[in-house]
Amino acid sequence: MDQFPYIFFLGIGGIGMSALARWFRANGHQVSGYDKTETPLTQALEAEGIAVHYADAVENIPTVVRENKAQTLVVLTPAIPADSREWAWLRAEGYDIRKRSQVLGVLTQGRRTIAVAGTHGKTTTSSMVAHLLHHAGHDAGAFLGGIAVNLGSNLLLPQSPGAPVVVEADEYDRSFLTLRPDVAIVTSTDADHLDIYGTQGALIESFRQFVGQIKPGGTLLVNHTADASVAAAAPAGTRVIHYGLDAAPGRELFAAAVTAQGHEFHFDLHGPLGALPGLALAVPGFHNVENMLAAAAVAQIEGLDAAQITAAVAAYRGVKRRFEFVATGPQGQVYLDDYAHHPREIEAFLRSVRALYPGRQLRVVFQPHLFTRTRDFAEGFAQSLSIADEVILLDIYPARELPLPGVTSEIILAGITSPLKSIQTKTQVLAGAQTDPLEVLATVGAGDIDTLVPELKSIFAARWKN
């Protein structure tokens, strides 16, 4: 990549794209980019010295990019629409344009790579691995799909060329097939992104290809919920470790004595690389215990001892918008926020909330993400959301998609069995928050529902002060 002093990002505000942008800037490249919407993340990039514009017009592309074609690399996210003016011009002019995944594949070549894949759980698990190594003083880099609270970033810069790098391996658009990991984790292979794959079978085949690219002598950690054919695709000589929350036949890595104590989950790890008793995880959730099992096993593989791992687990504070405690009130009221956008994720999150707050009234505000995902999983969304006592649905967040006939939040609402359910606007949600009784509230989703978080936090702070 040294041949490109100028790097231009189409979709620089994406969480994975911004990590790459930060990496290139830290390594001396002049970085700029376009995104359609100004966000706290793009504002942070600008504050770090990266030029960002928000109107899709060729004249907004920086002059150094337009005048130095041979010295410019254009990095593209699949979320950029096909009718983008800037993309069309850059293509017509013959710029070197590569997908984010291709660039990530190049950057990890020659490095020891720890890749975390899965239809859900990969952001949290990869951030856990990066945190455990970093907390122990073990030199490592990381490209993450979320803002790790401990790191305050989605990027961890390695200090030496020989340091391993932790990568969130994204299955969307088969992006993870550019990676050749030394250690791979597969957290789940549930049906998702069927707009790309068509069938779950095609998705699973993609995971099989990913696992088949593990380097000789490498290690695969695979969750017990993953399709069995995925582990079978590991190259000969790969060490395969099956993991899950509970002990079961054929499961080498599991937890025992799992208890919820306040906001913490306490557990013992049992695995082929040695037991780790008395772990305390301050980011609650049974699914997070499961994620930490895999992360801690990777830390063992990388040479961390029991004391280092125990201390690092206790210090882990999670990822923004993953089981995030936003506010607590004087009578024990709780406001949580989570990025869950798949039925399995929502079920895992809400069941863990129930375990933490048994008998409490649970209200969930959910924003469906993508028309195709809503169409494909409406029944699953309804079932998982019905764990709550009250469900409020927002309209579908379209992201890269155009509307589909008959696909609205109504098709989820119809199947919800909770005593209270409704479809509301953001304005109505904020108005209700001013006066509605509150015990436990969770905002959930991957669209722009996060814009409600600071406003709700402010409303509750004012209510609880009086």
N, C-alpha and C positions, 0 to 999 in steps of 0.2 A: 504493500500500500504506500510505500515511501515515494513512488513515482507520482503520486497525486497530492500536491500541496494544497489543493482546493477541494473541499468536500461539500456537496450540496444535497440536502435532504428534502425529498418530496413526502411530506407527512412527518415533519420533525417532532411534532407534539405527541406522537405515539410513545407509549412507555418503553417499548423495546428500541425504537428509533432514537429516542432521546439518550438512552444509555450509550449507543454507538456514537452519537454526536459528542457526548462528553468525552468518550475515549479518544476520539480523533483530536479534539481540541487539546486534551491533556498531553497528546503526543506530538504537538507542534503544528497541526494542520489548521488552515483557515476554514472555519466551518460556518455555514449559513443554511437557511432552509425556509420552506413554506409550510403553513398549516392553515386550515380553514377557520380555526377558532382560537382565540387567545384564551389560555388557561393558566392556572398557577404554575404548571409545569413549563409552559413556553415562557412565562415571565421569568422563571428561575433560569432558563437557558439564556435569555437575554441579559439577565443580571450577571451571568458568568462570562459574557462577552461574545455570545453567538447571535448573529443577526437573523431575525425571524420576521417574515412578512405574512399577511393574512388575506391578501387579495390575489386571486389566481390570474396573474397577468405577466406576460413575458418581460415587460419593462421593469418588473419588480425583482427579477433575478439579478443578483449583484453583478456589477460590471466586470469584476475579476473572473466571474464564472463565464459570462458571455464572451469575454475576450481571451480566455485560456482553455479552450476545449480540450486540448491534448493533455492538459495538466489537471483536469477536473474529473472527479468521480461523482456520479449521481447515484444516490441511494434511494431506493423506492420501497414504499410500503404497499402491500396488496390493497389497503383501504383507499388508495387514491382512485377516484373514478376515472373511467375510460375516456371521458370527454374533457379531462384536465388540459387547459391551454398550455401550461408550462411543460407538462409531460410531452404533449404533442410536438412542441417546438424543439425540445431537447432530443427527442427521437429523430425528428426530421434533420436536425443538424449533425447527427451521428455521434452524440456523446456516449461515453462508456457508462451505461446504466445497469445497475445490479440490484437485485432484491436484497432486503435487509438480511435474509437468511444466508444468501451467498456470501455477503461480506463477513458475517459472523463465522461462516465456515472457513474463510481464508484466515481470519484473525486467530482462530484456534488451531490452525495447522502447526504441527511441531510442538505444541504444548500438551501437557497432560490435561485431559478434558474430563470433567465430571458433568454429565448432561442429565437433566431432570425432565422427563416427559410425562404426559398424562392429560386426559381431557379435563381433569380438575385436580388441584393440589400441587401443581408444579411450581407456582410462584412462591407459596409458603415454604415448600420443601427445599427449593433451591436457595431461598434466603436463609433458611436454617443452616444448611451446609456452609454457606459463605460465612455466616455469623460464627458458627462453632470454630471454624479454622481461624478466622480473624481474631476472635476473642482470645484464643490460645497463643496468639503471636505467630501463627503459621502463615507464611507468605502465600497469598492466593489472590486471584482476580475473580470478578464475577460480573456477569451481565444478567440483570434480573428484570422480571416483568412487573415489578411493583417497587414502591419506595420502602426499603427496609428501615424500620424505626431506629435500630441500633446504628446503622450506617448513615442514616439521613439521606440516602441516595439509592438509585437503582444501579449504581456502578461501583465496583470495588477495583481499584487499580493495583495490579501486581507490582512488586518492587524489583523483581528480577526476571530475566527471560525464562528461567527454568521453573517458575512458580506455576502450580496448577491453576486452571480457570474453571469456574462453575458457570454453567450456561443453562438457562431455561430453554428447553428444547420444545418449540411450538409445533404442534401437529397441523395447525391451520395451513392450508395450501401446500401441505407436505414439506414445510420449511425445515423440519428437523433432519431431513435426509441429506443435508449438507454437512452434517457432523459425523465425526468418527471418534466416539468416546472411549476412554479407558475404563471409566466407571459410568454405568447408566442406571437410572432409577425410572421405573414405570409405575406411576401412582394409580392409574385407572385407564380403562379403555372403553368407557361408556359411550354410547352413540352421541355424537355431536358433529357440528359442521357438515351436516348432511347436504347442505347446499353445494359443498365442494365434493364430498365423497359419494353421495347418492345412497349408499347403504352402509350399515355398520360393518359388514364384511369387508368392504373396501377400506374403511378406516383401520380395522384390525390388521389388514394386510400391510398398510403403511407402517404401523407399529412394528410388525414383523421385520420389515425392511430396515427400520431404524435399529432394532436390536441386532440384526444381522451385520451391522457395521461396527459393532464393538471390536476394539483392537484385540489382537491375539493376547491371551493371558489376562484379559480384562474381567470385570465383575458386573453382573446384573443383579439389581435388587428389584423384585417385582411384587406388587401388591396382590394379595390373594383374590381380589375382585377382578383382576385383569384376565382377559381370555387366555386359556391355557396354551393356546398355540403360540402366544407371544414369547413365553419363556422357551418354548421348544425351538424357536428360531435363532437362539443364541449360538454363535459359532462354537465349534468343538474346542474344548479347553477353557471355556468361560466358566467362572465360578458363579453359580446361580443361587441367590438367597431369596426365598419366599418370605414375605412378612405380612403381618396383620395384627389387629389389636389384641386378639385372644389367642391362646394356645390351641393348636389344631394339628391333626396329622399332616405331615408334609410341610409344615410351616416352621422354619428354623429361627425366625426372628419375631418376637411377640412381647407384649407387655403383661404384667401381672400386678395385682394389688392396686388397681387404678381407682383413685378416689378424687372427688371434687372437694376442695377445701378453700372456701372463699372464692376468689377469682382464679385460684391455681388448680391444676390437675397434678396429682402426685402418682408416681408409678415406678415400677422396677422394669428394667430392660433385660430380656433374656435373648441371647443370640450366639451364633457360632464363633464370634470373635471375643466372647467374654461377657459376663453379666455386669450390668450397671445398676445397682440398687439405689433407691432413694432419690430419684430424679424429680425435680419440681419445675413444672412448666407454667409460667405466668400468663401465657396466652391459652385460654381454656378451649375445650372442645375435644371430644373423643377422636375426631378426625385429625386434630393437631397432634395428639399423642401418637397416632399412627404415622403421621408425617415425620415426627421427631425420631421415631424408631429408625426409619431409613436414613435420616440425616446423621444420627449418632453413629450408626454402623459405618457410614462413609468416613466419618471422623476417625473411627477406629482403623479403617483401612489406610487412612492417610497418616497414621502414626500417633494420634493424640492418645494420652493416657486417661484413665478413669477420672482422676481428679480434675484434669483440664476440661473434660466433657461435662462432668457434673456441674462445674462452675459456669460453663458457657451456657448450658441449658437453662440454669436458673436466671441468667442475665438476659436471655432472649426476650425481646419485646414485640416481635411480630412485624407485620407489614401493614402499611396504611390501607384501610378499608378491608382488612381481613380480621374479623372478630374484634373490631376496634371499639374500645370503651370510649364513647364520646363525652358523656356527662353522667353524673350521679347526683341524686337529690337527697335532702335531709331526712326523708322518711323511707329511704332505701329505693327510690325510683332510679331506673337505669335506662340510659339511651345507648344503643349499640348500632354500629354500621358495618355492613359486610358486602363484599363484591359478588357474592354467589349469584350465578345466572344460569345454572343447570339444575334440574330437579334433584339430583343426587346431592349436589352441594347445599342446596336449600334445606333438604331433609337433615343432613349432617349438622348444619349450623343450628337449626331450630331445635333438634333433639338435644344438642349440647346446652342451649339456652334453657330448655326445660329442666335439664339436670342441675344446672346452677341455681335456678329459681323455681323450685317446685311449688305448685299451688298459686303462683303469681299470674295475674292477667297479662297475657302477651299479645301485643298489637304489632302487626307487620305491615310496612308500606313497601310494596314491590313494584319495580318497573321492568316489564319484560324487555328483553334485548333481542332484536332482529325479528322480522316477520316469519322467516323460515323456521327459526328455532321455536317460536311460539306455535306455529302450525304443527311442527313435528312432535312437540312435547307438552301440548296443552293439558292432557290428562295427568301427566307426571307433575307438572307445575301445580295443578289443582290439589293433587294428593299431598304433596310436600307442604304446601302453604296451609293446608287444613290442620296442621299441627298447632297453629296459632288460634287464639280465641277470637281475634278480629283481624281481617285482611283488607287492606286498602290497596287497590291496583291503580297505577298510573297508566297512561297510554303507552303503547309500544315505542321503544326507542329504535329508530330505523337504522342508524349507523350507515353502512354502505348500501342499504337495500331500498328498493322502491316498494310501496304498499302492495299487498296481495289481496285480491277480492275475498271478503268474508273473514279475514284474519285480523281480529282486534282483541283487546284485553277481555272482551265479553266471553270469548270461548274458554278462557281460563276461569272467569268468574262463575260460569254456569256449573262447573264441577266442584267448586269449593264447598265444603260442608261445615265450615266454621259458623258459629252462631251469628256473627256479624261480618258482613262483607259488602264492599262497595267499590265503585270506580270514581276516582276523584282527580282533580287537577292539583298541581303543586300549590297553587294559591289556596285551595280548599284545605289541603293538608296543613299548611302553615296557620290558617285561621283556626282550625280545630285544635292545634297544639297550644293555642293561647288559653284555652279553657277546659279541654277534655281531661278527665281524670287519667292519671298515668301511673302504671306500675312498671312494666317493661315494654319498651318500644324498640323496634329494629327497622332501620331502612336497609333495603336489600336490592341489589341489581348492579349491572355493569354499564349502564348508559350514562346519562347526565344527572341521575338521582343524587349524586354526590354534591350537586349545587345546593341541595336542601340542607346538608349537614351543618354548615356554619350558621345558617338562619335558625334551624331548630335548636341548636346549641345555645344561641343567644336568647331565644324565647324562653327556654327552660331555665337559663341562668337568672333571667329577670323574674320568672315565676317563683323560683325556689329561694330567691333572696327576700321576698316579701312575706 
